[in-house]
């Protein structure tokens, strides 16, 4: 995989997480409970400030997807 592909994949994942934090925090909590032992725990602070974290993740997602596009155009 090239840098553009990694940037795009991470951007899409960040966007999905941001949208879940904003619009479906209950779904994210259930996913957190199922994945506590497998991946990582999402802290309660994240749910306390879910709107700020969600908006930040969506902004980061847009930036990463743009960078993926830019790297593809430039051939990196």
C-alpha positions in Angstrom: 0.0 0.0 0.0 1.1 3.5 -0.7 0.9 6.5 1.6 -2.2 7.7 -0.2 -4.0 4.5 0.5 -3.1 4.5 4.2 -4.2 8.2 4.5 -7.5 7.4 2.8 -8.3 4.4 4.9 -7.4 6.1 8.2 -9.5 9.1 7.1 -12.5 6.9 6.4 -12.2 5.2 9.8 -11.9 8.6 11.6 -15.0 9.8 9.7 -17.0 6.8 10.7 -15.9 7.1 14.4 -16.7 10.8 14.3 -20.2 10.3 12.9 -20.9 7.5 15.4 -19.9 9.8 18.2 -22.2 12.6 17.0 -25.2 10.6 15.9 -25.1 7.2 17.5 -23.1 7.1 20.7 -25.1 4.1 22.0 -23.8 2.0 19.1 -20.2 3.1 19.8 -20.7 2.2 23.5 -21.9 -1.3 22.5 -18.9 -1.7 20.2 -16.7 -0.5 23.1 -18.1 -3.1 25.4 -17.5 -5.9 22.9 -14.0 -4.8 22.0 -12.6 -3.9 25.4 -10.4 -7.0 25.6 -9.6 -7.2 21.9 -8.6 -3.7 20.8 -8.8 -0.8 23.2 -11.1 0.8 25.6 -12.7 4.1 24.7 -12.5 6.3 27.8 -15.6 7.8 29.5 -14.0 11.3 28.8 -14.6 10.6 25.1 -18.3 10.1 25.7 -18.4 13.1 28.0 -17.0 15.4 25.3 -18.4 13.4 22.4 -19.5 16.4 20.2 -16.0 17.9 20.4 -14.3 14.6 19.7 -16.8 13.8 16.9 -16.3 17.1 15.1 -12.5 16.9 15.5 -12.5 13.4 14.0 -14.6 14.5 11.1 -12.3 17.4 10.4 -9.2 15.1 10.6 -11.0 12.6 8.3 -11.6 15.3 5.7 -8.0 16.4 5.9 -6.6 12.8 5.6 -8.9 12.0 2.7 -7.7 15.2 1.0 -4.1 14.3 1.6 -4.7 10.8 0.2 -6.1 12.4 -2.9 -3.2 14.8 -3.1 -0.6 12.0 -2.7 -2.3 10.0 -5.5 -2.2 13.0 -7.8 1.4 13.7 -7.0 2.3 10.0 -7.4 3.6 9.2 -3.9 
